[in-house]
């Protein structure tokens, strides 16, 4: 939920996450085995995964990416490898595709809208 909506306090406890885009990249002319096409993508906005209409994404590829996405959503030190490394190899060792994770704009979330646990 966006805290700028009517009736919400601007000073409510909140945090920011990056929206992410994960896009398939590969060498020109490469044969991909993961079912993807170069340029296929999904976006992560908060905890919600969004795919373009009519496009799928391999669950095996997704499983290899999921552990990295929450870390990529958070601000990291500029010297941290998580800030600079943006491509993840396809989990199929015979597939030359990679998945490029790009940080898009930031989105603000109110603590109370994301958990029932109260701040101490």
Secondary structure, DSSP 8 states (H G I E B T S, - for coil): --TTSTT--TTS-EEEEEEEEEEEE--TT---SSS--TT-EEEEETTEEEE-TT----HHHHHHHHHHHHHHHS---TTSHHHH--EEE-SSTT---EEEEEEEEEEEEEHHHH-SS---
